[in-house]
Amino acid sequence: MRTTPFTPGPWRQTGPNVRAGDALICYAMNHHANAETPEPEKLANARLMSLAPQMLLALERLAHPMADDDDLDYAREVIARAKGQQ
């Protein structure tokens, strides 16, 4: 039985796709009906979406009453990855 209503992680980015194992979670598509979204923007969107489970975990760790510097470091690491800095 799942503990969350969403597809369990880890999620990973494969180009503009986000996958969990072999399952396709989502695909970063054009966001304007009449215009092509630039490929770098699609990839950045997919990267951000692929980190959703880790961002949730980081927030849960920081919200815990016993949060410590390791939790803050983890949150900073996930933020950097979401921004494409790691």
C-alpha positions as CSV (number, residue, x, y, z in Angstrom):
1,M,0.0,0.0,0.0
2,R,1.3,3.5,-0.9
3,T,1.9,6.1,1.8
4,T,1.3,8.9,-0.7
5,P,-1.4,9.4,-3.4
6,F,1.3,10.3,-6.0
7,T,3.7,8.0,-7.9
8,P,6.6,7.1,-5.5
9,G,10.0,8.3,-6.3
10,P,12.7,8.6,-7.2
11,W,11.7,10.5,-10.2
12,R,14.3,11.3,-12.9
13,Q,14.5,13.6,-15.9
14,T,15.1,12.1,-19.3
15,G,15.1,15.0,-21.7
16,P,11.7,16.7,-21.5
17,N,10.3,13.6,-19.8
18,V,9.9,12.8,-16.1
19,R,10.0,9.1,-15.2
20,A,9.6,6.9,-12.2
21,G,11.3,3.7,-13.1
22,D,10.0,2.9,-16.6
23,A,6.7,4.8,-16.0
24,L,6.3,8.2,-17.8
25,I,5.1,10.7,-15.1
26,C,4.9,13.7,-17.4
27,Y,6.3,15.4,-20.5
28,A,7.2,19.1,-20.6
29,M,5.3,20.4,-23.5
30,N,4.7,23.8,-25.2
31,H,2.9,26.1,-22.8
32,H,1.6,28.5,-25.4
33,A,-1.1,27.3,-27.9
34,N,0.5,29.1,-30.9
35,A,4.2,29.2,-30.0
36,E,7.0,26.7,-29.5
37,T,8.5,26.6,-26.1
38,P,12.3,26.8,-26.3
39,E,14.0,23.4,-25.6
40,P,16.1,24.8,-22.7
41,E,12.9,25.9,-21.0
42,K,11.2,22.5,-21.5
43,L,14.3,20.8,-20.0
44,A,14.3,23.2,-17.1
45,N,10.6,22.5,-16.5
46,A,11.2,18.8,-16.6
47,R,14.1,19.1,-14.2
48,L,12.0,21.0,-11.7
49,M,9.1,18.5,-12.0
50,S,11.5,15.6,-11.5
51,L,12.6,17.0,-8.2
52,A,9.1,17.3,-6.7
53,P,9.4,14.3,-4.4
54,Q,12.7,15.5,-3.1
55,M,11.4,19.0,-2.6
56,L,8.5,17.6,-0.6
57,L,10.9,15.6,1.6
58,A,13.1,18.7,2.1
59,L,10.1,20.7,3.3
60,E,8.9,17.9,5.6
61,R,12.4,17.7,7.1
62,L,12.6,21.4,7.6
63,A,9.2,21.5,9.2
64,H,10.0,18.8,11.7
65,P,10.6,20.1,15.2
66,M,14.0,18.3,15.4
67,A,15.3,19.8,12.1
68,D,19.0,20.4,12.1
69,D,21.8,21.7,9.8
70,D,21.8,18.5,7.8
71,D,18.1,19.1,6.9
72,L,19.0,22.6,5.8
73,D,21.9,21.4,3.8
74,Y,19.7,18.8,2.1
75,A,17.1,21.5,1.2
76,R,19.9,23.8,-0.2
77,E,21.1,20.8,-2.3
78,V,17.7,20.1,-3.7
79,I,17.2,23.9,-4.5
80,A,20.5,24.0,-6.3
81,R,19.6,20.9,-8.4
82,A,16.2,22.4,-9.2
83,K,18.0,25.5,-10.5
84,G,20.4,23.4,-12.6
85,Q,23.4,24.4,-10.4
86,Q,24.5,20.8,-9.6
